[in-house]
Amino acid sequence: MVNTVRRFLAYTALFCAVAALATGCGRKSDLDPPSLAAADKNNRNAKPVAAPKPDKPFFLDPLL
């Protein structure tokens, strides 16, 4: 019985950790700007940038 309780607590802790990590994936903003050296390197291989897509609301957005 003790092993069952420990296993249940371990799975619950693992599930809570995964859930906490997954909530950090929902950051809604632009990417962080690159460092200056990386920006210079990217300017040499620059491709045309597409226009940003309009924001489409998702039906679960009010919950966030």
PyMOL Python script that loads the backbone (N, CA, C, O; Angstrom):
from pymol import cmd

cmd.read_pdbstr("""\
ATOM      1  N   MET A   1       0.819  -1.194   0.000  1.00  0.00           N
ATOM      2  CA  MET A   1       0.000   0.000   0.000  1.00  0.00           C
ATOM      3  C   MET A   1       0.862   1.257   0.000  1.00  0.00           C
ATOM      4  O   MET A   1       0.526   2.242  -0.658  1.00  0.00           O
ATOM      5  N   VAL A   2       1.956   1.227   0.725  1.00  0.00           N
ATOM      6  CA  VAL A   2       2.830   2.391   0.794  1.00  0.00           C
ATOM      7  C   VAL A   2       3.428   2.695  -0.583  1.00  0.00           C
ATOM      8  O   VAL A   2       3.552   3.854  -0.978  1.00  0.00           O
ATOM      9  N   ASN A   3       3.801   1.620  -1.311  1.00  0.00           N
ATOM     10  CA  ASN A   3       4.359   1.811  -2.644  1.00  0.00           C
ATOM     11  C   ASN A   3       3.330   2.412  -3.590  1.00  0.00           C
ATOM     12  O   ASN A   3       3.690   3.200  -4.465  1.00  0.00           O
ATOM     13  N   THR A   4       2.073   2.060  -3.438  1.00  0.00           N
ATOM     14  CA  THR A   4       1.010   2.602  -4.276  1.00  0.00           C
ATOM     15  C   THR A   4       0.848   4.101  -4.024  1.00  0.00           C
ATOM     16  O   THR A   4       0.701   4.886  -4.960  1.00  0.00           O
ATOM     17  N   VAL A   5       0.876   4.477  -2.768  1.00  0.00           N
ATOM     18  CA  VAL A   5       0.746   5.894  -2.414  1.00  0.00           C
ATOM     19  C   VAL A   5       1.953   6.674  -2.939  1.00  0.00           C
ATOM     20  O   VAL A   5       1.793   7.763  -3.490  1.00  0.00           O
ATOM     21  N   ARG A   6       3.142   6.132  -2.776  1.00  0.00           N
ATOM     22  CA  ARG A   6       4.348   6.812  -3.268  1.00  0.00           C
ATOM     23  C   ARG A   6       4.317   6.946  -4.785  1.00  0.00           C
ATOM     24  O   ARG A   6       4.670   7.991  -5.332  1.00  0.00           O
ATOM     25  N   ARG A   7       3.892   5.880  -5.463  1.00  0.00           N
ATOM     26  CA  ARG A   7       3.809   5.926  -6.925  1.00  0.00           C
ATOM     27  C   ARG A   7       2.786   6.980  -7.360  1.00  0.00           C
ATOM     28  O   ARG A   7       3.036   7.743  -8.294  1.00  0.00           O
ATOM     29  N   PHE A   8       1.636   7.020  -6.682  1.00  0.00           N
ATOM     30  CA  PHE A   8       0.614   8.016  -6.992  1.00  0.00           C
ATOM     31  C   PHE A   8       1.156   9.429  -6.785  1.00  0.00           C
ATOM     32  O   PHE A   8       0.942  10.301  -7.627  1.00  0.00           O
ATOM     33  N   LEU A   9       1.843   9.660  -5.690  1.00  0.00           N
ATOM     34  CA  LEU A   9       2.413  10.986  -5.422  1.00  0.00           C
ATOM     35  C   LEU A   9       3.495  11.344  -6.441  1.00  0.00           C
ATOM     36  O   LEU A   9       3.604  12.499  -6.853  1.00  0.00           O
ATOM     37  N   ALA A  10       4.287  10.360  -6.846  1.00  0.00           N
ATOM     38  CA  ALA A  10       5.331  10.619  -7.842  1.00  0.00           C
ATOM     39  C   ALA A  10       4.708  10.986  -9.176  1.00  0.00           C
ATOM     40  O   ALA A  10       5.152  11.935  -9.822  1.00  0.00           O
ATOM     41  N   TYR A  11       3.680  10.248  -9.604  1.00  0.00           N
ATOM     42  CA  TYR A  11       3.003  10.571 -10.863  1.00  0.00           C
ATOM     43  C   TYR A  11       2.308  11.920 -10.785  1.00  0.00           C
ATOM     44  O   TYR A  11       2.311  12.676 -11.756  1.00  0.00           O
ATOM     45  N   THR A  12       1.715  12.229  -9.647  1.00  0.00           N
ATOM     46  CA  THR A  12       1.051  13.527  -9.485  1.00  0.00           C
ATOM     47  C   THR A  12       2.067  14.662  -9.556  1.00  0.00           C
ATOM     48  O   THR A  12       1.817  15.679 -10.203  1.00  0.00           O
ATOM     49  N   ALA A  13       3.209  14.494  -8.896  1.00  0.00           N
ATOM     50  CA  ALA A  13       4.248  15.526  -8.945  1.00  0.00           C
ATOM     51  C   ALA A  13       4.787  15.682 -10.363  1.00  0.00           C
ATOM     52  O   ALA A  13       5.023  16.802 -10.815  1.00  0.00           O
ATOM     53  N   LEU A  14       4.982  14.577 -11.063  1.00  0.00           N
ATOM     54  CA  LEU A  14       5.451  14.635 -12.446  1.00  0.00           C
ATOM     55  C   LEU A  14       4.432  15.330 -13.333  1.00  0.00           C
ATOM     56  O   LEU A  14       4.806  16.160 -14.162  1.00  0.00           O
ATOM     57  N   PHE A  15       3.162  15.013 -13.179  1.00  0.00           N
ATOM     58  CA  PHE A  15       2.112  15.661 -13.956  1.00  0.00           C
ATOM     59  C   PHE A  15       2.070  17.162 -13.672  1.00  0.00           C
ATOM     60  O   PHE A  15       1.933  17.960 -14.599  1.00  0.00           O
ATOM     61  N   CYS A  16       2.185  17.551 -12.413  1.00  0.00           N
ATOM     62  CA  CYS A  16       2.163  18.978 -12.053  1.00  0.00           C
ATOM     63  C   CYS A  16       3.377  19.703 -12.625  1.00  0.00           C
ATOM     64  O   CYS A  16       3.258  20.849 -13.057  1.00  0.00           O
ATOM     65  N   ALA A  17       4.531  19.062 -12.636  1.00  0.00           N
ATOM     66  CA  ALA A  17       5.727  19.688 -13.204  1.00  0.00           C
ATOM     67  C   ALA A  17       5.584  19.881 -14.706  1.00  0.00           C
ATOM     68  O   ALA A  17       5.939  20.935 -15.235  1.00  0.00           O
ATOM     69  N   VAL A  18       5.068  18.872 -15.394  1.00  0.00           N
ATOM     70  CA  VAL A  18       4.856  18.991 -16.840  1.00  0.00           C
ATOM     71  C   VAL A  18       3.816  20.068 -17.129  1.00  0.00           C
ATOM     72  O   VAL A  18       3.983  20.846 -18.069  1.00  0.00           O
ATOM     73  N   ALA A  19       2.759  20.126 -16.350  1.00  0.00           N
ATOM     74  CA  ALA A  19       1.725  21.146 -16.543  1.00  0.00           C
ATOM     75  C   ALA A  19       2.292  22.546 -16.307  1.00  0.00           C
ATOM     76  O   ALA A  19       1.956  23.477 -17.039  1.00  0.00           O
ATOM     77  N   ALA A  20       3.138  22.703 -15.303  1.00  0.00           N
ATOM     78  CA  ALA A  20       3.739  24.010 -15.032  1.00  0.00           C
ATOM     79  C   ALA A  20       4.681  24.423 -16.156  1.00  0.00           C
ATOM     80  O   ALA A  20       4.724  25.598 -16.520  1.00  0.00           O
ATOM     81  N   LEU A  21       5.429  23.486 -16.706  1.00  0.00           N
ATOM     82  CA  LEU A  21       6.314  23.796 -17.828  1.00  0.00           C
ATOM     83  C   LEU A  21       5.514  24.125 -19.083  1.00  0.00           C
ATOM     84  O   LEU A  21       5.910  25.003 -19.849  1.00  0.00           O
ATOM     85  N   ALA A  22       4.413  23.448 -19.303  1.00  0.00           N
ATOM     86  CA  ALA A  22       3.607  23.677 -20.498  1.00  0.00           C
ATOM     87  C   ALA A  22       2.928  25.047 -20.454  1.00  0.00           C
ATOM     88  O   ALA A  22       2.668  25.631 -21.506  1.00  0.00           O
ATOM     89  N   THR A  23       2.640  25.563 -19.276  1.00  0.00           N
ATOM     90  CA  THR A  23       1.989  26.871 -19.209  1.00  0.00           C
ATOM     91  C   THR A  23       2.941  27.978 -19.637  1.00  0.00           C
ATOM     92  O   THR A  23       2.487  29.036 -20.074  1.00  0.00           O
ATOM     93  N   GLY A  24       4.232  27.768 -19.524  1.00  0.00           N
ATOM     94  CA  GLY A  24       5.193  28.769 -19.976  1.00  0.00           C
ATOM     95  C   GLY A  24       5.318  28.837 -21.485  1.00  0.00           C
ATOM     96  O   GLY A  24       5.927  29.771 -22.006  1.00  0.00           O
ATOM     97  N   CYS A  25       4.762  27.879 -22.195  1.00  0.00           N
ATOM     98  CA  CYS A  25       4.860  27.855 -23.656  1.00  0.00           C
ATOM     99  C   CYS A  25       3.866  28.800 -24.308  1.00  0.00           C
ATOM    100  O   CYS A  25       3.927  29.001 -25.521  1.00  0.00           O
ATOM    101  N   GLY A  26       2.969  29.375 -23.560  1.00  0.00           N
ATOM    102  CA  GLY A  26       1.928  30.204 -24.144  1.00  0.00           C
ATOM    103  C   GLY A  26       2.255  31.681 -24.176  1.00  0.00           C
ATOM    104  O   GLY A  26       1.338  32.500 -24.237  1.00  0.00           O
ATOM    105  N   ARG A  27       3.495  32.048 -24.139  1.00  0.00           N
ATOM    106  CA  ARG A  27       3.878  33.453 -24.150  1.00  0.00           C
ATOM    107  C   ARG A  27       3.508  34.079 -25.480  1.00  0.00           C
ATOM    108  O   ARG A  27       3.957  33.611 -26.527  1.00  0.00           O
ATOM    109  N   LYS A  28       2.702  35.123 -25.462  1.00  0.00           N
ATOM    110  CA  LYS A  28       2.216  35.728 -26.695  1.00  0.00           C
ATOM    111  C   LYS A  28       2.914  37.072 -26.881  1.00  0.00           C
ATOM    112  O   LYS A  28       2.468  38.095 -26.363  1.00  0.00           O
ATOM    113  N   SER A  29       3.999  37.052 -27.619  1.00  0.00           N
ATOM    114  CA  SER A  29       4.705  38.278 -27.954  1.00  0.00           C
ATOM    115  C   SER A  29       5.719  37.963 -29.036  1.00  0.00           C
ATOM    116  O   SER A  29       5.833  36.817 -29.471  1.00  0.00           O
ATOM    117  N   ASP A  30       6.449  38.964 -29.468  1.00  0.00           N
ATOM    118  CA  ASP A  30       7.483  38.751 -30.460  1.00  0.00           C
ATOM    119  C   ASP A  30       8.644  37.987 -29.842  1.00  0.00           C
ATOM    120  O   ASP A  30       8.777  37.909 -28.621  1.00  0.00           O
ATOM    121  N   LEU A  31       9.478  37.428 -30.702  1.00  0.00           N
ATOM    122  CA  LEU A  31      10.664  36.751 -30.217  1.00  0.00           C
ATOM    123  C   LEU A  31      11.638  37.772 -29.648  1.00  0.00           C
ATOM    124  O   LEU A  31      11.599  38.946 -30.017  1.00  0.00           O
ATOM    125  N   ASP A  32      12.491  37.338 -28.773  1.00  0.00           N
ATOM    126  CA  ASP A  32      13.510  38.217 -28.221  1.00  0.00           C
ATOM    127  C   ASP A  32      14.474  38.625 -29.336  1.00  0.00           C
ATOM    128  O   ASP A  32      14.795  37.806 -30.197  1.00  0.00           O
ATOM    129  N   PRO A  33      14.938  39.871 -29.336  1.00  0.00           N
ATOM    130  CA  PRO A  33      15.859  40.288 -30.395  1.00  0.00           C
ATOM    131  C   PRO A  33      17.200  39.567 -30.278  1.00  0.00           C
ATOM    132  O   PRO A  33      17.663  39.300 -29.169  1.00  0.00           O
ATOM    133  N   PRO A  34      17.827  39.252 -31.411  1.00  0.00           N
ATOM    134  CA  PRO A  34      19.120  38.570 -31.351  1.00  0.00           C
ATOM    135  C   PRO A  34      20.222  39.530 -30.911  1.00  0.00           C
ATOM    136  O   PRO A  34      20.030  40.745 -30.886  1.00  0.00           O
ATOM    137  N   SER A  35      21.368  38.970 -30.567  1.00  0.00           N
ATOM    138  CA  SER A  35      22.493  39.808 -30.186  1.00  0.00           C
ATOM    139  C   SER A  35      22.990  40.581 -31.411  1.00  0.00           C
ATOM    140  O   SER A  35      22.624  40.246 -32.537  1.00  0.00           O
ATOM    141  N   LEU A  36      23.790  41.574 -31.214  1.00  0.00           N
ATOM    142  CA  LEU A  36      24.251  42.418 -32.315  1.00  0.00           C
ATOM    143  C   LEU A  36      25.088  41.624 -33.311  1.00  0.00           C
ATOM    144  O   LEU A  36      24.947  41.827 -34.517  1.00  0.00           O
ATOM    145  N   ALA A  37      25.948  40.735 -32.849  1.00  0.00           N
ATOM    146  CA  ALA A  37      26.779  39.944 -33.756  1.00  0.00           C
ATOM    147  C   ALA A  37      25.912  39.023 -34.616  1.00  0.00           C
ATOM    148  O   ALA A  37      26.162  38.876 -35.812  1.00  0.00           O
ATOM    149  N   ALA A  38      24.912  38.414 -34.022  1.00  0.00           N
ATOM    150  CA  ALA A  38      24.013  37.538 -34.782  1.00  0.00           C
ATOM    151  C   ALA A  38      23.189  38.359 -35.762  1.00  0.00           C
ATOM    152  O   ALA A  38      22.901  37.892 -36.864  1.00  0.00           O
ATOM    153  N   ALA A  39      22.804  39.570 -35.384  1.00  0.00           N
ATOM    154  CA  ALA A  39      22.023  40.423 -36.284  1.00  0.00           C
ATOM    155  C   ALA A  39      22.861  40.809 -37.498  1.00  0.00           C
ATOM    156  O   ALA A  39      22.340  40.838 -38.613  1.00  0.00           O
ATOM    157  N   ASP A  40      24.142  41.104 -37.312  1.00  0.00           N
ATOM    158  CA  ASP A  40      25.011  41.438 -38.444  1.00  0.00           C
ATOM    159  C   ASP A  40      25.181  40.239 -39.373  1.00  0.00           C
ATOM    160  O   ASP A  40      25.184  40.393 -40.595  1.00  0.00           O
ATOM    161  N   LYS A  41      25.319  39.062 -38.803  1.00  0.00           N
ATOM    162  CA  LYS A  41      25.473  37.857 -39.612  1.00  0.00           C
ATOM    163  C   LYS A  41      24.202  37.603 -40.422  1.00  0.00           C
ATOM    164  O   LYS A  41      24.271  37.188 -41.578  1.00  0.00           O
ATOM    165  N   ASN A  42      23.063  37.850 -39.820  1.00  0.00           N
ATOM    166  CA  ASN A  42      21.794  37.614 -40.503  1.00  0.00           C
ATOM    167  C   ASN A  42      21.542  38.649 -41.594  1.00  0.00           C
ATOM    168  O   ASN A  42      20.852  38.346 -42.567  1.00  0.00           O
ATOM    169  N   ASN A  43      22.074  39.849 -41.462  1.00  0.00           N
ATOM    170  CA  ASN A  43      21.864  40.868 -42.489  1.00  0.00           C
ATOM    171  C   ASN A  43      22.540  40.488 -43.793  1.00  0.00           C
ATOM    172  O   ASN A  43      22.073  40.879 -44.862  1.00  0.00           O
ATOM    173  N   ARG A  44      23.624  39.738 -43.730  1.00  0.00           N
ATOM    174  CA  ARG A  44      24.311  39.321 -44.951  1.00  0.00           C
ATOM    175  C   ARG A  44      23.480  38.310 -45.721  1.00  0.00           C
ATOM    176  O   ARG A  44      23.525  38.278 -46.951  1.00  0.00           O
ATOM    177  N   ASN A  45      22.729  37.491 -45.017  1.00  0.00           N
ATOM    178  CA  ASN A  45      21.908  36.460 -45.646  1.00  0.00           C
ATOM    179  C   ASN A  45      20.425  36.819 -45.571  1.00  0.00           C
ATOM    180  O   ASN A  45      19.573  35.936 -45.470  1.00  0.00           O
ATOM    181  N   ALA A  46      20.122  38.103 -45.621  1.00  0.00           N
ATOM    182  CA  ALA A  46      18.753  38.562 -45.398  1.00  0.00           C
ATOM    183  C   ALA A  46      17.837  38.136 -46.544  1.00  0.00           C
ATOM    184  O   ALA A  46      18.191  38.203 -47.721  1.00  0.00           O
ATOM    185  N   LYS A  47      16.652  37.699 -46.146  1.00  0.00           N
ATOM    186  CA  LYS A  47      15.594  37.367 -47.096  1.00  0.00           C
ATOM    187  C   LYS A  47      14.456  38.343 -46.844  1.00  0.00           C
ATOM    188  O   LYS A  47      14.350  38.909 -45.756  1.00  0.00           O
ATOM    189  N   PRO A  48      13.610  38.542 -47.835  1.00  0.00           N
ATOM    190  CA  PRO A  48      12.479  39.446 -47.607  1.00  0.00           C
ATOM    191  C   PRO A  48      11.582  38.937 -46.472  1.00  0.00           C
ATOM    192  O   PRO A  48      11.328  37.739 -46.351  1.00  0.00           O
ATOM    193  N   VAL A  49      11.124  39.851 -45.670  1.00  0.00           N
ATOM    194  CA  VAL A  49      10.301  39.491 -44.514  1.00  0.00           C
ATOM    195  C   VAL A  49       8.836  39.612 -44.906  1.00  0.00           C
ATOM    196  O   VAL A  49       8.414  40.624 -45.465  1.00  0.00           O
ATOM    197  N   ALA A  50       8.067  38.574 -44.610  1.00  0.00           N
ATOM    198  CA  ALA A  50       6.634  38.593 -44.902  1.00  0.00           C
ATOM    199  C   ALA A  50       5.913  39.488 -43.898  1.00  0.00           C
ATOM    200  O   ALA A  50       6.368  39.683 -42.772  1.00  0.00           O
ATOM    201  N   ALA A  51       4.784  40.020 -44.334  1.00  0.00           N
ATOM    202  CA  ALA A  51       3.977  40.865 -43.452  1.00  0.00           C
ATOM    203  C   ALA A  51       3.423  39.995 -42.320  1.00  0.00           C
ATOM    204  O   ALA A  51       3.076  38.835 -42.540  1.00  0.00           O
ATOM    205  N   PRO A  52       3.341  40.553 -41.116  1.00  0.00           N
ATOM    206  CA  PRO A  52       2.825  39.757 -39.996  1.00  0.00           C
ATOM    207  C   PRO A  52       1.360  39.380 -40.222  1.00  0.00           C
ATOM    208  O   PRO A  52       0.586  40.152 -40.790  1.00  0.00           O
ATOM    209  N   LYS A  53       0.999  38.187 -39.770  1.00  0.00           N
ATOM    210  CA  LYS A  53      -0.373  37.716 -39.914  1.00  0.00           C
ATOM    211  C   LYS A  53      -1.251  38.394 -38.869  1.00  0.00           C
ATOM    212  O   LYS A  53      -0.798  38.653 -37.754  1.00  0.00           O
ATOM    213  N   PRO A  54      -2.486  38.680 -39.216  1.00  0.00           N
ATOM    214  CA  PRO A  54      -3.384  39.275 -38.208  1.00  0.00           C
ATOM    215  C   PRO A  54      -3.686  38.264 -37.109  1.00  0.00           C
ATOM    216  O   PRO A  54      -3.684  37.053 -37.332  1.00  0.00           O
ATOM    217  N   ASP A  55      -3.941  38.787 -35.930  1.00  0.00           N
ATOM    218  CA  ASP A  55      -4.211  37.942 -34.764  1.00  0.00           C
ATOM    219  C   ASP A  55      -5.612  37.353 -34.880  1.00  0.00           C
ATOM    220  O   ASP A  55      -6.596  38.088 -34.963  1.00  0.00           O
ATOM    221  N   LYS A  56      -5.698  36.014 -34.884  1.00  0.00           N
ATOM    222  CA  LYS A  56      -6.990  35.338 -34.905  1.00  0.00           C
ATOM    223  C   LYS A  56      -7.299  34.874 -33.492  1.00  0.00           C
ATOM    224  O   LYS A  56      -6.510  34.134 -32.904  1.00  0.00           O
ATOM    225  N   PRO A  57      -8.412  35.287 -32.943  1.00  0.00           N
ATOM    226  CA  PRO A  57      -8.740  34.837 -31.588  1.00  0.00           C
ATOM    227  C   PRO A  57      -9.049  33.345 -31.559  1.00  0.00           C
ATOM    228  O   PRO A  57      -9.614  32.796 -32.504  1.00  0.00           O
ATOM    229  N   PHE A  58      -8.674  32.706 -30.468  1.00  0.00           N
ATOM    230  CA  PHE A  58      -8.914  31.291 -30.252  1.00  0.00           C
ATOM    231  C   PHE A  58     -10.021  31.173 -29.225  1.00  0.00           C
ATOM    232  O   PHE A  58     -10.105  32.001 -28.318  1.00  0.00           O
ATOM    233  N   PHE A  59     -10.878  30.158 -29.343  1.00  0.00           N
ATOM    234  CA  PHE A  59     -12.052  30.098 -28.480  1.00  0.00           C
ATOM    235  C   PHE A  59     -11.719  29.905 -26.998  1.00  0.00           C
ATOM    236  O   PHE A  59     -12.576  30.135 -26.145  1.00  0.00           O
ATOM    237  N   LEU A  60     -10.483  29.485 -26.676  1.00  0.00           N
ATOM    238  CA  LEU A  60     -10.100  29.334 -25.276  1.00  0.00           C
ATOM    239  C   LEU A  60      -9.377  30.561 -24.724  1.00  0.00           C
ATOM    240  O   LEU A  60      -8.990  30.562 -23.555  1.00  0.00           O
ATOM    241  N   ASP A  61      -9.182  31.612 -25.536  1.00  0.00           N
ATOM    242  CA  ASP A  61      -8.484  32.813 -25.076  1.00  0.00           C
ATOM    243  C   ASP A  61      -9.115  33.449 -23.835  1.00  0.00           C
ATOM    244  O   ASP A  61      -8.375  33.909 -22.966  1.00  0.00           O
ATOM    245  N   PRO A  62     -10.432  33.497 -23.711  1.00  0.00           N
ATOM    246  CA  PRO A  62     -10.987  34.103 -22.486  1.00  0.00           C
ATOM    247  C   PRO A  62     -10.573  33.390 -21.211  1.00  0.00           C
ATOM    248  O   PRO A  62     -10.566  33.999 -20.142  1.00  0.00           O
ATOM    249  N   LEU A  63     -10.227  32.114 -21.300  1.00  0.00           N
ATOM    250  CA  LEU A  63      -9.798  31.384 -20.101  1.00  0.00           C
ATOM    251  C   LEU A  63      -8.422  31.792 -19.653  1.00  0.00           C
ATOM    252  O   LEU A  63      -8.083  31.661 -18.477  1.00  0.00           O
ATOM    253  N   LEU A  64      -7.605  32.296 -20.597  1.00  0.00           N
ATOM    254  CA  LEU A  64      -6.247  32.692 -20.246  1.00  0.00           C
ATOM    255  C   LEU A  64      -6.285  34.066 -19.662  1.00  0.00           C
ATOM    256  O   LEU A  64      -5.243  34.607 -19.291  1.00  0.00           O
TER     257      LEU A  64
END
""", "prot")
cmd.dss("prot")
cmd.show_as("cartoon", "prot")
cmd.util.cbc("prot")
cmd.orient("prot")
